[in-house]
Amino acid sequence: MAMYKAPLRDMSFVLNEVFQASALWASMPATEEVTPDLVDAILEEGAKLTENELFPINLSGDQEQCQYADQAVKTPAGFKQAFQALAEGGWLGLGGNPEYGGQGMPKMLTVLFEEMLYASNAAFALYPALNNGAALLLDSHASDEVKEQYLPPMYEGRWLGTMCLTEPNSGTDLGLIRTKAEPQDDGSYVITGNKIWITGGEHDLSENIIHLVLAKLPDAPAGTKGISLFLVPKFLINEDGSLGERNPAFCGSIEHKMGIKGSATCVMNFDGAQGWMIGEPNRGLAAMFTMMNYERLSIGIQGLGLGEVAYQSAMDFSRDRLQSRAPNKAKRSPDKPADPILVHPDVRRMALNVRAFNEGSRAFASYVGMQLDMSKYSQADQQRQHAADLVALLTPVAKAFITDRGFDATVEAQQIYGGSGYCQEWGAEQYVRDARIAQIYEGTNGIQAMDLVGRKVFANQGAFVKIFTDDIRTFMAECDGQAELKPWLTQLNQELTRLESVTDWLIEQAQQNPEELGAAAVDYLNLFGLVAYGYMWVRMMQVAYAAQDSDTSGFYRAKLQVGSHYMKRILPRTLGLEAQIKAGSEVLMAMDEADFYPA
Amino acid sequence: MAMYKAPLRDMSFVLNEVFQASALWASMPATEEVTPDLVDAILEEGAKLTENELFPINLSGDQEQCQYADQAVKTPAGFKQAFQALAEGGWLGLGGNPEYGGQGMPKMLTVLFEEMLYASNAAFALYPALNNGAALLLDSHASDEVKEQYLPPMYEGRWLGTMCLTEPNSGTDLGLIRTKAEPQDDGSYVITGNKIWITGGEHDLSENIIHLVLAKLPDAPAGTKGISLFLVPKFLINEDGSLGERNPAFCGSIEHKMGIKGSATCVMNFDGAQGWMIGEPNRGLAAMFTMMNYERLSIGIQGLGLGEVAYQSAMDFSRDRLQSRAPNKAKRSPDKPADPILVHPDVRRMALNVRAFNEGSRAFASYVGMQLDMSKYSQADQQRQHAADLVALLTPVAKAFITDRGFDATVEAQQIYGGSGYCQEWGAEQYVRDARIAQIYEGTNGIQAMDLVGRKVFANQGAFVKIFTDDIRTFMAECDGQAELKPWLTQLNQELTRLESVTDWLIEQAQQNPEELGAAAVDYLNLFGLVAYGYMWVRMMQVAYAAQDSDTSGFYRAKLQVGSHYMKRILPRTLGLEAQIKAGSEVLMAMDEADFYPA
């Protein structure tokens, strides 16, 4: 059956051996108390919680789904108790601001706990994930008064936050929203309008729900420059902090979705609800965007978590599955009716694909988390800016590439089961359905790719890409003495050169024709992701080569084998992508729009 | 919302313009009465039936699912009536043997009707698809007496056939089956054992169900050489052809699956059921395999059908979806709040990917159907053998490549919707779930790839591949005068050379190490499929260039644009595949089996 054990050994490898997190944390005042012992304890407790409380209600939560009746949402059996355990353990404040009761743990650590949450129960994980985002937004943009009032109960899990952006005619294009905010004499606003796809818009997990709502002031300019942000609680807050009147912010229905069925995806009707502006008038979208880097990385990690649990479950299945004989006669088990399916090269190919991406994603998500931490906490202005530039560049890659490869991982893991993978009881098909949404929400992966090529590459003429490739070349120069690493460094260098040449080509093309950016976007993001993971793998292999002599567990040996698979049997996908990108936009744009539509 | 119109114009293009089917049919006595008028009438009636009867119960069938109680299965609302319409229209005998009441239509035509069935309602389509396979098997291997008794009611849809192969410990590896057949004095057998994943093992659509069951005789040799085939009716047949006693072949439960939820996937318990042997003792698997080419092509078409309906539905959605502005200012519609999403290059990229594969798959499936017809009906021994060799080579490609690309198509079409694609009401997510199974059943796509590289390439040292590439080179030589086609011919020639070189490399490697076949299998199949579709596209473009001057509909112009997309932005994927294949098996086989399993 399905199984999940948090991959603590690999997490420790990434944190401590590849990125030497402790040294970094010790160097920054905000994180100097984050000791290795504390980190180990947090990850071990997180593993217990997710393995024992969340994973057991994952499959049942999918089958039971959220239920809607009379403006209320009932979450599946066990969700409320598990949420209590999460809240009581202080997990909702793990990365929160210590000034308001948060624990101030670095992102590089919280990404690993998020991986456990998504792996063990992706639908459940969204409730805390949205709350984290909402709390972060308030911490960045709200007044001290609002922070004092709202952040402690949100970190305690007594109140949970949501983000209310999308409307029926306004998804990717938020400039089209119609929700209105009318100023009142007391400084509050009356919010009127309908929002859709609001994760956790209504549920039975917490005593209050704090909606962060995009809306337009009466005199707002058209488009995205006329959007403001409002805090709209389900229950108004009395002066003593207790809950007061019910605010008319009601859930009208919930969606029936392909997956994440234990997550309530709500239609929210704001029917003259009282709200308070957060940040400046007409600057609401910018406020939303300051938290997007965090949320997008989190959604990327949804792809990783599901890829990880899919891998573990598929391997657990394959352990007991005997079918056919090994092609190599020496590897057969004549005492068994057939051989374990891992004797077959193609089953190994699938397993190694999944694993190479999972481990690559874990390293990459941690690397981006590390940059986020440095961009926030580093004492050196230059390092802070350097990290911020990398965060801007890498965030759309983290969101889209991890979720695309995470979805592929769940599909490939499902394939390993044969027909059992298609039957619900084994759990493999749920991972596919749950992973699929991560490619769509929080900005579709096509939008991430547009963000990458447009704002992060073209707008600065490749300056951010150069920061990244310079860092990689610095790393490579430092490796030069390591003989075993040499072929991989040579290959990585070729791929870097390819990425740089495609980047230059794209910038040049886009200067002539803005359609070239969109035409190249997704292929470029995939090329970028493959090369970035090549960098991650060479970094991991560097550590593994150095450590393998004293290796008794086989951990480093396996790391090197998975890395070799990545470099030899996955990274060459860049060859096709380069050719596809250079085919340009003309072939996409030539067809009349009418010729696309069916008769 | 979801929409489906049978793509009659494109079907006619493939049949009449690309492959000149009428001339072929006229040349073979078995098909000489298949006139263009008859074909048009069949396809038009098929379109009406599938659009009006099957498509409207597709989404509701998914939601309602098959229901099991007390050994009986209830199909979703409307399935029984739709099945009656199908049966009364004679559609179950469309490709059947005319000696027993079938209509004897060529496979090249029936593949197009099958596409309509799968596109309009994939779960429903499996009931007739399995019956077709079972009837074909009986027609090929049963005695005249059995054929006279069973084929007419199966062609009429009064009785429906199943195929009972899989057992809990025996999926891919049928040598492990345990179901037993004990001979009786009257020449019949007593069948005892349990089968799983039996499509249509029980249902309420027909008055009888005819199971074709693999089982072992008491003295059978071990493994696949000891499997025999038995006919086991749900109700025994009286001498006058009426239904007699209930045979103890009972449905124990049905699976809860990711998709095709209107298709009953049954656990079948044969509890001393009476059966009759079909064909020779211990030759049951060979008998099953004579029909596999037909069934595997049919399942390939499931991928195509779902890709087609996914495309149409996504384009219908995008017609009304306005989000953001065109990057090219000249293409903006200032009178609208935003532009239709097809102004965005990346949305076009997704749409063209889907369409290029759908149209390529339609041509390829028809091409394989044409070879099947020639292998069966051609008067010339040499042509028959030539076609049979191509069928053997291309069938695993048709099954795996069409379903893999069909699944990709449903996922990419779903992505075009944004969040709506994840909500059940739009239908897009059902196509993804329904398409997923086609990569798994009827031999997983990994098994298809093993069949390709092992039996179809390595076993004859590339002789079948040479037959195929020689045919392509003959075609290319005939095109030499067409100037517009020249760049595509040059590219196709490069890709053929690549395929030939990789084939030679693989055969050489496999002579040293049998694991090389499995290591290369899936990448090789994908490389082969991409090149084969390149051939299809160049054939289609040849016709379209010749016809475009007199084109008033835009059909040929669009065909050339989609073809250009395929050649420029899809076919280059071969570059990465070649490199991946040549990485060899070592990297896959090096890791200890134990290192794959989670701790």
Interface residues (C-beta under 8 A of the other chain):
Chain A: M3 K5 P7 R9 T166 N169 S170 G171 T172 D173 G175 L176 I196 W197 E255 H256 K257 M258 G259 Y311 Q312 M315 D316 S318 R319 L322 Q323 S324 P327 N328 P337 A338 P340 L342 V343 H344 P345 D346 V347 R348 R349 M350 A351 L352 R355 F407 V411 Q414 Q415 G418 G419 G421 Y422 C423 Q424 E425 E429 V432 R433 R436 I437 Q439 I440 Y441 T444 N445 G446 A449 M450 N513 P514 E515 L517 G518 A519 A521 V522 G554 R557 A558 Q561 V562 S564 H565 K568 R569 I570 P572 R573 T574 L575 G576 L577 A579 Q580 A583 S585 V587 L588 M589 A590 M591 D592 E593 A594 D595 F596 Y597 P598 A599
Chain B: M3 K5 P7 R9 T166 N169 S170 G171 T172 D173 G175 L176 I196 W197 E255 H256 K257 M258 G259 Y311 Q312 M315 D316 S318 R319 L322 Q323 S324 P327 N328 P337 A338 P340 L342 V343 H344 P345 D346 V347 R348 R349 M350 A351 L352 R355 F407 V411 Q414 Q415 G418 G419 G421 Y422 C423 Q424 E425 E429 V432 R433 R436 I437 Q439 I440 Y441 T444 N445 G446 A449 M450 N513 P514 E515 L517 G518 A519 A521 V522 G554 R557 A558 Q561 V562 S564 H565 K568 R569 I570 P572 R573 T574 L575 G576 L577 A579 Q580 A583 S585 V587 L588 M589 A590 M591 D592 E593 A594 D595 F596 Y597 P598 A599
